[in-house]
Amino acid sequence: MIEKSTIAKDNLFKFFPLIIFLFSPKIDIIAVPGYWQGIRIDDLLIFFYLIYFIFLHKFKVFPNLVNKKTIGLNWILFFPYVILSMFIGKLYLVNPQWIIAIRYLEYIALIIILNEINPNKDKILLLFKIYIILNFLVVMLQYFEFIGGFTSRGNCMEHIGNPESYCFDKDDIKNICFFSCDLGFNKNYVLPGNFYWGRVPGITGGVWELSINLAICIYALVIFEKKLIKILPYIFLTLIMLLQAQSRGVIFGFIAGSIFLIEDYKKVFKILTYSLVLLVSIYLLDLFNFKETIHDRFLIDYIKLIKIVLGAFTDSLPPKSGVEGTGLESMWFRAQSWELSISDLKKSYILTIFGSGGSQIYTENFIIRIITSFGIIGTFYVIYLSRSLPWFFIIFLLVTGLTVDIFVSFKIFLFSYLLIMLLKKENKM
């Protein structure tokens, strides 16, 4: 087994993919027919570096590239069960999305590459700090409409009453093509001021992705930076971006996870106090239109919210017209997605036990993703494999996962894995 690979001598070549993975915007280089997401530079880079490491280790994937010491081994061990659930789903005519298995293989390749790169704590924390600062600069430029950005769905302003804007649909992609796909524009690019509900995504593909990645960065800084004064600026910048992103589920998940974050309650109290002072100041000064955001996004009809959630499980989802203009539109679409995933399991008790493999690429709920895609056995298997994760991260994933399907985001997986890598290296899990 190679202990010190030759690639370690070239830091630029070694860490180049990590920098691209972290900071590259969501630009589809090659569009795939029938899918919103195409092939991006990070996909190509993963393929290139995986082949390189396989050649470097003379095709000895086991035990050179994957072994008992591999960080993320549990994720790799779950892959055979993913395939089993998909085959069972296919047998019962659920039509599982095989693209999910391809994404899972990409995650495994990423695990192998990052284990070979093996970044140390200081490098990861530095990249997290740069990520926060860079996103803040981009978010401010997007908020004041100086620049646009790249998102998963492109320019979707017609959802809020602008019929002249265009939002491409996956059915618009008829064949494999590069960048624009003869649509007359780069299909991922959003013009300045045309972001959905004015929620800007920074350098990510969406506001929920931005919010989760920022939360993970802050968790890492709070755990590993000893001096509070060094991390307060990053916390303040992150809070401002979380408010601008208006991703309620992620904000609640971030708060819930923070309660279980560290044992130094004095440090936690100081952070919460400073954060509260900042939030109150922003509200009173109405910076970034914060008062309207609070009233429109957080002071909502929570009774109706509960009815929407329960409706997804009881086949009694209220009509879409009943939620328009209430701030609950996004929850209604999520609940509709949950209803479809849950209905798959009703086709056979076998699917309830082993899962359907996932008939949707996006289930809009991480917990429902696990239960419906992998069944009762798969759910218990996931719980067993996750037993060593720290409580703060489990709570964060569970609360955030109520409204976000974390499973399908490459960036979220990347940041989550880097956090776990840090915890493993420092013997904190």
SULRA-V522053 format. One record per residue. RES is the residue in one letter. PHI is phi in radians with two decimals (none if undefined). PSI is psi in whole degrees, 0 to 359 (999 if undefined). NEAR is the number of other ideal C-beta (glycine too) atoms within 8 Angstrom. Layout:
# SULRA-V522053
res: <RES/RES>
phi: <PHI/PHI>
psi: <PSI/PSI>
near: <NEAR/NEAR>
This chain:
# SULRA-V522053
res: <M/I/E/K/S/T/I/A/K/D/N/L/F/K/F/F/P/L/I/I/F/L/F/S/P/K/I/D/I/I/A/V/P/G/Y/W/Q/G/I/R/I/D/D/L/L/I/F/F/Y/L/I/Y/F/I/F/L/H/K/F/K/V/F/P/N/L/V/N/K/K/T/I/G/L/N/W/I/L/F/F/P/Y/V/I/L/S/M/F/I/G/K/L/Y/L/V/N/P/Q/W/I/I/A/I/R/Y/L/E/Y/I/A/L/I/I/I/L/N/E/I/N/P/N/K/D/K/I/L/L/L/F/K/I/Y/I/I/L/N/F/L/V/V/M/L/Q/Y/F/E/F/I/G/G/F/T/S/R/G/N/C/M/E/H/I/G/N/P/E/S/Y/C/F/D/K/D/D/I/K/N/I/C/F/F/S/C/D/L/G/F/N/K/N/Y/V/L/P/G/N/F/Y/W/G/R/V/P/G/I/T/G/G/V/W/E/L/S/I/N/L/A/I/C/I/Y/A/L/V/I/F/E/K/K/L/I/K/I/L/P/Y/I/F/L/T/L/I/M/L/L/Q/A/Q/S/R/G/V/I/F/G/F/I/A/G/S/I/F/L/I/E/D/Y/K/K/V/F/K/I/L/T/Y/S/L/V/L/L/V/S/I/Y/L/L/D/L/F/N/F/K/E/T/I/H/D/R/F/L/I/D/Y/I/K/L/I/K/I/V/L/G/A/F/T/D/S/L/P/P/K/S/G/V/E/G/T/G/L/E/S/M/W/F/R/A/Q/S/W/E/L/S/I/S/D/L/K/K/S/Y/I/L/T/I/F/G/S/G/G/S/Q/I/Y/T/E/N/F/I/I/R/I/I/T/S/F/G/I/I/G/T/F/Y/V/I/Y/L/S/R/S/L/P/W/F/F/I/I/F/L/L/V/T/G/L/T/V/D/I/F/V/S/F/K/I/F/L/F/S/Y/L/L/I/M/L/L/K/K/E/N/K/M>
phi: <none/-1.43/-1.48/-2.19/-1.23/-1.13/-1.15/-1.13/-1.34/-2.07/-1.10/-1.10/-1.16/-1.24/-1.75/-0.97/-1.10/-1.10/-1.13/-1.14/-1.01/-1.33/-1.94/-1.23/-1.27/-1.49/-1.98/-1.37/-1.39/-2.16/-1.52/-1.86/-0.97/1.47/-2.29/-1.17/-1.62/-1.87/-1.59/-1.93/-1.11/-1.20/-1.11/-1.15/-1.18/-1.06/-1.08/-1.09/-1.23/-1.11/-1.06/-1.06/-1.21/-1.12/-1.15/-1.05/-1.71/0.96/1.14/-1.59/-1.11/-1.93/-1.77/-1.19/-1.59/-2.25/-2.68/-1.10/-1.56/-1.15/-1.25/1.69/-1.05/-1.04/-1.11/-1.16/-1.14/-1.43/-1.03/-1.01/-1.21/-1.00/-1.13/-1.04/-1.08/-1.17/-1.14/-1.14/-1.05/-1.14/-1.09/-1.76/1.04/-1.45/1.10/-1.11/-1.45/-1.22/-1.09/-1.13/-1.13/-1.13/-1.09/-1.09/-1.09/-1.13/-1.09/-1.10/-1.07/-1.09/-1.03/-1.07/-1.11/-1.18/-1.16/-1.27/-1.13/0.93/-1.17/-1.47/-1.04/-1.08/-1.17/-1.13/-1.12/-1.11/-1.12/-1.13/-1.13/-1.09/-1.06/-1.13/-1.13/-1.06/-1.12/-1.09/-1.08/-1.18/-1.04/-1.13/-1.14/-1.26/-1.08/-1.55/1.12/-1.49/-2.37/-1.72/-3.05/-1.94/-2.24/-1.13/-1.80/1.38/-1.40/-2.03/-1.16/-1.14/-1.16/-2.08/1.71/-2.04/-1.20/-1.40/-1.44/-2.19/-2.07/-1.24/-1.97/-1.07/-1.25/-1.22/-1.53/-1.60/-2.67/-1.12/-2.66/-1.95/1.08/-1.63/1.01/1.05/-1.60/1.53/-2.85/-1.25/-1.13/-1.67/-1.46/-1.99/-1.19/-0.95/1.45/-1.85/-1.28/-1.01/0.98/1.28/-1.57/-1.56/-1.75/1.16/-1.70/-1.74/-1.53/-3.10/-1.20/-1.21/-1.17/-1.03/-1.10/-1.15/-1.08/-1.12/-1.05/-1.12/-1.03/-1.14/-0.96/-1.11/-1.15/-1.12/-1.26/-1.84/-1.61/-1.33/-1.58/-1.08/-1.07/-1.32/-1.82/-0.99/-1.03/-1.23/-1.12/-1.09/-1.08/-1.15/-1.05/-1.09/-1.23/-1.10/-1.16/-1.20/-1.21/1.04/-1.55/-1.04/-1.05/-1.21/-1.08/-1.11/-1.15/-1.10/-1.15/-1.08/-1.14/-1.10/-1.09/-1.76/-1.22/-2.36/-1.51/-1.42/-1.16/-1.12/-1.17/-1.08/-1.07/-1.12/-1.08/-1.12/-1.13/-1.08/-1.14/-1.12/-1.06/-1.11/-1.13/-1.11/-1.12/-1.09/-1.15/-1.13/-1.46/0.96/-1.22/0.97/0.99/-1.14/-1.06/-1.13/-1.07/-1.06/-1.25/-1.43/-1.82/-2.04/-1.59/-1.96/-1.42/-1.26/-1.14/-1.16/-1.05/-1.10/-1.10/-1.13/-1.10/-1.13/-1.08/-1.17/-1.69/-2.07/0.99/-2.30/-1.10/-1.10/-1.10/-1.03/-1.09/-1.31/-1.99/-1.13/1.42/-1.78/1.48/-1.91/-1.03/-1.12/-1.18/-1.13/-1.12/-1.10/-1.07/-1.08/-1.15/-1.08/-1.03/-1.16/-1.17/-1.16/-1.09/-1.06/-1.20/-1.32/-1.32/-2.90/-1.17/-1.10/-1.17/-1.10/-1.37/-1.85/1.63/-1.72/1.50/1.69/-1.51/-2.15/-1.24/-2.05/-1.73/1.08/-2.85/-1.16/-1.22/-1.14/-0.97/-1.15/-1.15/-1.37/-1.35/-2.10/1.23/-1.13/-1.11/-1.11/-1.10/-1.17/-1.14/-1.09/-1.06/-1.12/-1.22/-1.68/-1.10/-1.61/-1.16/-1.15/-1.07/-1.06/-1.34/-1.08/-1.08/-1.04/-1.16/-1.17/-1.24/-1.11/-1.20/-1.17/-2.19/-2.28/-1.54/-1.10/-0.98/-1.62/-1.67/-1.06/-1.13/-1.15/-1.07/-1.05/-1.16/-1.09/-1.14/-1.12/-1.11/-1.11/-1.05/-1.07/-1.09/-1.13/-1.08/-1.67/0.96/-1.84/-2.75>
psi: <140/118/318/98/157/336/337/340/344/93/324/311/326/316/357/313/324/319/317/315/319/318/352/133/170/82/118/118/316/122/140/126/133/5/142/319/132/201/126/177/326/328/315/322/321/315/315/311/327/314/319/312/326/317/319/325/17/43/15/77/317/125/10/309/331/120/185/335/357/121/126/12/322/324/320/320/338/345/316/325/325/313/320/314/321/320/320/318/320/322/327/23/35/336/64/150/105/345/335/319/323/317/320/318/325/321/319/317/320/319/314/314/314/327/325/318/317/59/144/176/314/320/317/315/322/316/323/319/316/321/316/312/314/315/323/317/315/318/317/318/323/320/318/11/35/326/162/211/176/127/173/321/353/206/104/34/340/345/339/30/23/91/345/341/159/133/114/150/158/333/346/337/102/335/168/127/171/128/281/336/34/24/357/5/165/118/345/347/137/128/155/134/359/16/146/121/19/12/109/144/1/226/12/180/357/163/326/325/317/312/316/316/319/318/317/319/315/318/314/316/319/321/319/345/120/324/123/323/333/335/346/316/322/324/316/315/319/318/318/318/324/321/320/322/331/30/95/313/320/320/314/321/321/317/315/315/325/329/328/12/302/160/350/86/332/318/318/317/318/316/315/321/311/320/318/319/318/314/317/320/316/320/312/323/350/41/144/31/39/324/316/321/315/315/321/327/335/330/72/175/94/338/316/326/315/320/322/315/312/327/329/333/346/13/34/40/127/157/150/324/335/349/355/131/8/352/4/12/316/324/325/316/322/313/324/320/319/317/318/318/319/324/333/320/339/354/335/146/337/320/325/324/313/348/164/354/345/100/352/144/320/118/352/20/119/322/315/326/311/311/313/324/326/358/188/314/315/323/315/327/317/316/318/315/339/7/336/355/144/151/322/324/323/313/317/314/319/314/313/323/353/333/356/134/87/335/326/357/117/316/318/319/318/310/321/317/319/322/315/321/318/313/320/314/325/12/41/12/999>
near: <6/7/3/4/8/5/10/7/4/7/5/6/7/9/11/8/12/11/9/11/12/9/9/10/8/11/11/12/10/9/14/10/8/6/11/6/7/10/9/12/9/11/9/10/11/13/9/8/10/11/8/9/13/10/8/10/12/6/6/9/9/7/6/11/13/10/9/4/4/12/11/12/10/8/11/11/8/11/11/7/10/14/9/9/18/14/9/14/17/11/6/11/6/12/7/13/10/7/8/15/10/8/10/10/9/11/11/11/11/14/14/14/13/15/11/10/10/6/11/7/9/6/9/13/13/8/12/13/11/9/13/14/10/11/14/12/8/12/13/8/9/16/10/6/6/6/7/8/14/10/12/9/7/14/11/10/11/11/6/7/4/8/5/4/11/8/11/11/5/8/5/9/15/5/6/6/10/7/10/10/12/5/9/4/9/9/14/11/11/12/8/8/5/10/13/8/6/6/11/12/15/13/9/13/11/9/12/12/13/16/15/15/13/14/16/14/15/14/15/14/14/13/11/10/9/3/6/8/5/6/12/10/6/13/14/11/11/13/11/11/15/14/12/12/14/10/13/9/12/16/10/10/17/14/8/11/15/12/8/9/10/7/3/6/6/6/10/11/8/9/13/9/8/11/11/8/8/10/10/8/8/13/10/6/6/8/6/9/7/11/8/7/13/10/8/8/9/8/5/10/7/6/6/12/11/8/9/15/10/9/13/12/8/6/5/6/10/10/4/7/5/6/13/7/4/9/7/12/10/6/12/13/9/11/13/10/13/14/13/10/17/12/8/13/12/5/10/6/5/8/16/8/9/11/17/18/16/17/12/9/8/7/14/11/14/14/9/12/14/12/11/15/16/15/16/8/10/14/11/8/11/11/8/7/10/9/6/4/9/9/7/12/13/10/13/14/11/11/12/17/14/11/12/14/12/13/8/8/11/11/10/12/11/11/12/11/13/14/12/13/13/15/11/10/8/8/5/8/8>
